[in-house]
Amino acid sequence: MAFRAHRRHIGAAMPADNIPAAASDEPLALYVHWPFCVSKCPYCDFNSHVREQVDQQRWRDALLADLAHEVALLPGRRLGSIFFGGGTPSLMPPATVAAIIQAATTAWTPDGDVEITLEANPSSVEAARFADIAAAGVNRASLGLQALDDMALAFLGRAHDVREGLGALDVAQAAFSRVSVDLIYARPDQSLAAWEAELTQALAFGTEHLSLYQLTIEPGTRFATEAAAGRLTIPDGDAAADLFDLTRAMTAAAGRPAYEISNHARPGAESRHNLAYWRYRD
C-alpha cells in the first residue's frame, strides 16, 4: 500500500439538486477503494485487510453497483480524475480496473486529459500486471517504494527489497506515462545525511512526482504497540523539522517543489486528484 499522511475526504454524495451551481461545473474526482493486501504494514491504519482469497467477481459487481448509485446522485457531471487506492489496488484484476474506468467515463464526461491513477506495490508479481493495467486505461502509477534501504524496508514490514523495488520502477516507467514514488522518512535513528543520500537517489529516478511522508505512529497499529512498550522511538519535533526543511530544499532545487505538505512535483505534474482533496472539491 502507498502510505499517505492525510486522511481522504470520504463522505456521502449530495443529491444533484442540492449541489451549488459553481460546484456542478467542476469536474468530479472519483476514488475507488480496494481494501486487500498481501500483508499488513506495521504503520498502516487504513481500511486494509489480508485475505487468502477474494471473490473477484463479487467485488467487481459491488464496485460497479456502487458507482451506478453515485452516478444517479450526480448526473451530467464532468470527470477530472479517477484514483484507485487501498489496500493494494495493483492486486485488482486488470479486467476489473477496465470495467470501472469504462463505466465511469461512460456515465460522466471525462476531461480530455483525465488523470487515472493506481497505487501499486513494487513487487515483481504486481509489476508483471503493469502493462495490462495501463492497457485498461490507467495513465498514472503511484509506486510505494517507501525506502531505498533493505534494513529500512524490513523494519517497515515491506514485502520487497530495494532490488525488486527498483526493477518494478523501471517497469512502471515503461508502462505508464506518469509515475509517482512514495518514500517514508523520519524513521528511527535516521540522520540528515542518510536521508539526504536517500532522497538524492530518489530524485535521480526522474519521476515527475514524489510523495514524501514522515513516519507517524497511528493508534491501533503494531508500531503503536511497539512505541508504547518503549521499543520504538521516532525523531522528536526538532529533528523531524530539520528533516522536513531538508526535504523542501532538496526537492525545490531539483525542480520538484512541494505543492502541499508531503507531495512534490514538477510544475504542471501535480496530482489532480490529490489537489481535489486539498481544495475540497467533489
C-alpha positions as CSV (number, residue, x, y, z in Angstrom):
1,M,0.0,0.0,0.0
2,A,1.2,3.5,-0.7
3,F,1.4,5.4,2.6
4,R,-0.4,8.8,2.8
5,A,-0.2,11.3,5.6
6,H,-3.5,13.0,5.2
7,R,-7.0,11.4,5.5
8,R,-9.1,11.1,2.4
9,H,-12.4,13.0,2.5
10,I,-14.9,10.2,2.0
11,G,-18.5,11.0,2.5
12,A,-21.9,10.6,1.1
13,A,-22.6,12.4,-2.1
14,M,-25.2,15.2,-2.1
15,P,-28.2,14.9,-4.4
16,A,-27.6,16.8,-7.6
17,D,-30.3,19.4,-6.8
18,N,-28.5,20.3,-3.6
19,I,-25.2,21.0,-5.2
20,P,-24.3,24.7,-5.7
21,A,-24.2,25.7,-9.3
22,A,-20.5,26.6,-9.1
23,A,-19.6,23.1,-7.8
24,S,-21.6,21.3,-10.5
25,D,-19.4,23.0,-13.1
26,E,-16.3,21.4,-11.5
27,P,-15.0,18.0,-12.6
28,L,-15.5,15.1,-10.1
29,A,-12.6,13.3,-8.5
30,L,-13.6,9.6,-8.3
31,Y,-11.9,7.4,-5.6
32,V,-12.1,3.6,-5.8
33,H,-11.0,1.6,-2.8
34,W,-9.5,-1.8,-2.9
35,P,-9.0,-2.9,0.7
36,F,-6.9,-6.1,0.3
37,C,-3.2,-6.5,0.9
38,V,-0.7,-9.3,0.8
39,S,0.4,-8.3,4.4
40,K,-0.5,-5.6,6.8
41,C,2.3,-3.0,7.2
42,P,3.0,-2.1,10.9
43,Y,2.5,1.6,10.4
44,C,-0.8,1.3,8.5
45,D,-4.2,2.3,10.0
46,F,-6.1,2.4,6.7
47,N,-9.0,0.2,5.8
48,S,-6.9,-2.7,4.5
49,H,-7.2,-6.4,5.2
50,V,-5.2,-9.6,4.4
51,R,-7.3,-12.4,2.9
52,E,-6.1,-15.7,1.4
53,Q,-8.9,-15.5,-1.2
54,V,-11.0,-12.7,-2.7
55,D,-14.3,-13.3,-4.6
56,Q,-13.2,-11.1,-7.5
57,Q,-16.5,-11.2,-9.4
58,R,-18.5,-10.3,-6.3
59,W,-16.2,-7.3,-5.6
60,R,-16.3,-6.2,-9.2
61,D,-20.1,-6.3,-9.2
62,A,-20.3,-4.5,-5.9
63,L,-18.0,-1.7,-7.1
64,L,-19.9,-1.2,-10.3
65,A,-23.2,-1.2,-8.4
66,D,-21.9,1.5,-6.0
67,L,-20.6,3.5,-8.9
68,A,-24.1,3.3,-10.6
69,H,-25.6,4.6,-7.3
70,E,-23.2,7.6,-7.3
71,V,-23.9,8.3,-11.0
72,A,-27.6,8.5,-10.2
73,L,-26.9,11.1,-7.5
74,L,-24.6,13.2,-9.7
75,P,-25.8,13.0,-13.3
76,G,-24.3,15.0,-16.1
77,R,-21.0,15.8,-14.4
78,R,-17.5,16.1,-15.9
79,L,-14.9,13.6,-14.6
80,G,-11.4,15.0,-13.9
81,S,-9.7,12.1,-12.2
82,I,-10.0,8.5,-11.0
83,F,-7.8,7.2,-8.2
84,F,-7.6,3.5,-7.3
85,G,-6.3,3.4,-3.7
86,G,-6.1,0.8,-0.9
87,G,-5.1,-1.5,0.3
88,T,-3.2,-2.6,-2.7
89,P,-5.1,-1.9,-5.9
90,S,-2.4,-3.4,-8.1
91,L,-3.8,-6.7,-6.8
92,M,-7.0,-5.9,-8.7
93,P,-7.6,-7.9,-11.9
94,P,-6.9,-5.6,-14.8
95,A,-10.4,-6.5,-16.2
96,T,-12.0,-5.0,-13.1
97,V,-9.9,-1.9,-13.4
98,A,-11.0,-1.6,-17.1
99,A,-14.7,-2.2,-16.2
100,I,-14.7,0.6,-13.6
101,I,-12.9,3.1,-15.9
102,Q,-15.3,2.3,-18.7
103,A,-18.4,2.6,-16.5
104,A,-17.2,5.9,-15.0
105,T,-16.1,7.5,-18.3
106,T,-19.4,6.4,-20.0
107,A,-21.6,7.8,-17.2
108,W,-19.8,11.0,-16.8
109,T,-18.0,13.2,-19.4
110,P,-14.2,12.7,-18.9
111,D,-11.9,15.6,-19.4
112,G,-9.7,15.2,-22.4
113,D,-6.7,14.6,-20.2
114,V,-8.5,12.8,-17.4
115,E,-6.0,11.6,-14.8
116,I,-6.3,7.9,-13.8
117,T,-4.0,6.8,-11.0
118,L,-3.5,3.4,-9.4
119,E,-1.4,2.7,-6.3
120,A,1.0,-0.2,-6.7
121,N,3.3,-2.2,-4.6
122,P,6.7,-2.7,-6.2
123,S,6.8,-6.5,-6.2
124,S,7.8,-8.4,-9.3
125,V,4.4,-10.2,-9.2
126,E,2.5,-7.0,-9.3
127,A,4.9,-5.3,-11.8
128,A,4.0,-8.1,-14.2
129,R,0.5,-6.7,-14.3
130,F,1.5,-3.1,-15.1
131,A,1.3,-3.4,-18.9
132,D,-2.3,-4.8,-18.6
133,I,-3.3,-2.2,-16.1
134,A,-2.0,0.5,-18.4
135,A,-3.9,-1.1,-21.3
136,A,-7.0,-0.9,-19.1
137,G,-6.8,2.9,-19.1
138,V,-4.6,3.8,-16.1
139,N,-2.2,6.6,-17.1
140,R,-0.5,7.3,-13.7
141,A,1.1,4.9,-11.2
142,S,1.8,5.7,-7.6
143,L,4.6,3.3,-6.6
144,G,5.1,2.5,-2.9
145,L,8.9,2.1,-2.7
146,Q,8.8,3.5,0.8
147,A,12.6,3.2,1.4
148,L,15.8,2.7,-0.6
149,D,17.5,0.6,2.1
150,D,16.9,-3.1,2.8
151,M,17.0,-2.8,6.5
152,A,14.5,0.1,6.5
153,L,12.2,-1.9,4.2
154,A,12.3,-4.8,6.6
155,F,11.6,-2.5,9.5
156,L,8.6,-1.1,7.7
157,G,7.3,-4.5,7.0
158,R,7.5,-4.3,3.3
159,A,7.4,-7.4,1.1
160,H,10.0,-6.2,-1.4
161,D,13.7,-5.4,-1.2
162,V,15.5,-2.5,-2.9
163,R,16.5,-4.5,-6.0
164,E,12.9,-5.7,-6.6
165,G,11.6,-2.2,-6.0
166,L,13.9,-0.6,-8.5
167,G,13.1,-3.3,-11.0
168,A,9.4,-2.5,-10.6
169,L,10.1,1.2,-11.0
170,D,11.7,0.5,-14.4
171,V,8.7,-1.5,-15.4
172,A,6.3,1.3,-14.3
173,Q,8.2,4.0,-16.1
174,A,8.0,1.9,-19.3
175,A,4.2,1.2,-18.8
176,F,2.8,4.5,-17.6
177,S,3.1,8.0,-18.9
178,R,3.2,9.4,-15.4
179,V,4.8,7.8,-12.3
180,S,5.0,8.9,-8.7
181,V,7.2,7.4,-6.0
182,D,6.4,7.1,-2.3
183,L,9.0,7.3,0.4
184,I,8.7,7.3,4.2
185,Y,11.3,9.3,6.2
186,A,11.9,10.4,9.8
187,R,12.4,6.8,10.7
188,P,14.1,5.8,14.0
189,D,17.7,7.0,14.2
190,Q,17.6,8.4,10.6
191,S,20.2,11.1,10.2
192,L,20.1,14.2,8.0
193,A,23.0,12.8,6.0
194,A,21.3,9.4,5.5
195,W,18.0,11.0,4.3
196,E,19.9,13.4,2.1
197,A,21.6,10.4,0.3
198,E,18.4,8.5,0.0
199,L,16.4,11.5,-1.4
200,T,19.3,12.3,-3.8
201,Q,18.9,8.8,-5.2
202,A,15.2,9.1,-5.5
203,L,15.4,12.5,-7.2
204,A,17.7,10.9,-9.8
205,F,14.9,8.5,-10.9
206,G,13.5,11.3,-12.9
207,T,9.9,10.7,-11.9
208,E,7.6,13.8,-12.1
209,H,6.1,13.4,-8.6
210,L,7.3,12.3,-5.2
211,S,5.2,11.6,-2.1
212,L,7.5,12.0,0.9
213,Y,5.9,11.2,4.2
214,Q,7.2,11.5,7.7
215,L,6.6,8.3,9.7
216,T,3.8,8.8,12.2
217,I,2.7,6.4,14.9
218,E,-1.1,5.7,14.5
219,P,-3.3,4.2,17.2
220,G,-4.1,0.6,16.7
221,T,-1.1,-0.2,14.6
222,R,1.7,-2.6,15.5
223,F,4.1,0.4,15.7
224,A,1.8,2.0,18.3
225,T,2.2,-1.1,20.4
226,E,6.0,-1.1,20.0
227,A,6.1,2.6,20.8
228,A,4.0,2.2,23.9
229,A,6.4,-0.5,25.1
230,G,9.4,1.7,24.6
231,R,10.8,-0.4,21.8
232,L,10.3,2.2,19.0
233,T,11.2,5.9,19.0
234,I,10.9,8.2,16.0
235,P,12.7,11.6,15.7
236,D,11.4,14.3,18.0
237,G,9.9,17.5,16.8
238,D,13.1,19.4,16.2
239,A,14.8,16.6,14.4
240,A,11.7,15.9,12.3
241,A,11.5,19.6,11.4
242,D,15.2,19.6,10.2
243,L,14.4,16.6,8.0
244,F,11.3,18.4,6.7
245,D,13.3,21.5,5.8
246,L,15.9,19.5,4.1
247,T,13.2,17.7,2.0
248,R,11.7,21.0,1.0
249,A,15.1,22.5,0.0
250,M,16.2,19.5,-2.0
251,T,13.0,18.9,-3.9
252,A,12.8,22.6,-4.8
253,A,16.4,22.6,-6.0
254,A,15.6,19.6,-8.2
255,G,12.7,21.2,-9.8
256,R,10.0,19.3,-7.9
257,P,8.9,21.7,-5.3
258,A,6.2,20.9,-2.6
259,Y,2.7,21.8,-3.6
260,E,1.3,20.6,-0.3
261,I,2.6,19.1,2.9
262,S,4.0,15.8,1.6
263,N,3.7,15.9,-2.1
264,H,6.2,17.3,-4.6
265,A,6.1,17.6,-8.3
266,R,7.4,19.3,-11.4
267,P,5.2,22.4,-12.2
268,G,2.2,21.1,-14.1
269,A,2.7,17.5,-12.9
270,E,0.8,17.8,-9.6
271,S,-1.8,15.1,-8.9
272,R,-5.1,16.5,-10.0
273,H,-6.9,14.0,-7.7
274,N,-4.8,15.0,-4.7
275,L,-5.5,18.7,-5.3
276,A,-9.2,18.0,-5.4
277,Y,-8.9,16.9,-1.7
278,W,-6.9,20.0,-0.7
279,R,-9.3,22.3,-2.5
280,Y,-12.3,20.5,-1.0
281,R,-13.8,19.6,-4.4
282,D,-16.5,17.0,-5.1
